[in-house]
Structures are given as C-alpha cells and as structure tokens.
Amino acid sequence: PIEVEDLSKHKMDAEYYRIDDTACKIVNRAKEYGHRVCSIGTTTMRAMESSFTAQKLLKPSEGWTNMFIHPPYDFNIADALVTNFHLPKTSLLIMTCAFAGYELTMEAYKKAIKDKYRFFSYGDALLII
C-alpha cells in the first residue's frame, strides 16, 4: 500500500519486463494506422511506458522498472487499458486513476461495489477506453 501523502515520495518495487521486436512492430504499426493500443494489465502499461522513443514509439527493451505512474501523467503508448479492480491505496489503483481520471474511476468502483463485482487479482476486470 501507499503510505505517503506526497505521491512523488513513494518508492516502487522494481518489476522485470521484456518487450521484443515483434511486439514493438505490432504496436507501432497500430499507432501508425491510427488504431487503439490496449494495454492488458498494469504491468504491461508500466513496461510500455518504460520503453518508448522521443517519437512516442515502442522500442524493444528488457530490464527492471520501478516507474510509479500517478496523476498527472501523460500516457505515451496505450489508448485503452484492461485491468482488475484494485485495492484502495495501491499503486495499481493510482495508475488506473492516472489513466482514466479520478472521478470516472471512483464512479466505476462505486458501481462495482454496489453490483458486488469481485476485486483483486482473480476478480472482475475493467476496460477503460
């Protein structure tokens, strides 16, 4: 959980990722043709946001990222996100808010609670377009 008031002071655990040349070609071609790029999960989003060029193209890379994505943040690769309903005060929920906006995210969470959606890793998913 996030235990600081000032989000810029939060220290993320590093996460290993690998983006190969084939994935980059597919994503960059989609962007070139004006298609949406949908990140499947927050780990994928962090990986893509850790590996793009000045021209906002995805580049092949492999390594560790401790990137903490929080508002305000301008996303560079994905236009859509599929993610779980996350626990409060987590970096995953904060990234979701950075992507969709706080108000819209909280509206979705209120509906999910009201309609008894399942939260956490094996729960229901949320598609943000």
C-alpha positions, 0 to 999 in steps of 0.5 A, a space after each residue: 500500500 501507499 503510505 505517503 501523502 506526497 505521491 512523488 515520495 513513494 518508492 516502487 518495487 522494481 518489476 522485470 519486463 521484456 518487450 521484443 521486436 515483434 511486439 514493438 512492430 505490432 504496436 507501432 504499426 497500430 499507432 501508425 494506422 491510427 488504431 487503439 493500443 490496449 494495454 492488458 494489465 498494469 504491468 504491461 502499461 508500466 513496461 510500455 511506458 518504460 520503453 518508448 522513443 522521443 517519437 512516442 514509439 515502442 522500442 524493444 527493451 528488457 530490464 527492471 522498472 520501478 516507474 510509479 505512474 500517478 496523476 498527472 501523467 501523460 500516457 505515451 503508448 496505450 489508448 485503452 487499458 484492461 485491468 482488475 479492480 484494485 485495492 484502495 491505496 495501491 499503486 495499481 489503483 493510482 495508475 488506473 486513476 492516472 489513466 482514466 481520471 479520478 472521478 470516472 474511476 471512483 464512479 466505476 468502483 462505486 458501481 462495482 461495489 454496489 453490483 458486488 463485482 469481485 476485486 483483486 487479482 482473480 476478480 472482475 476486470 475493467 476496460 477503460 477506453 
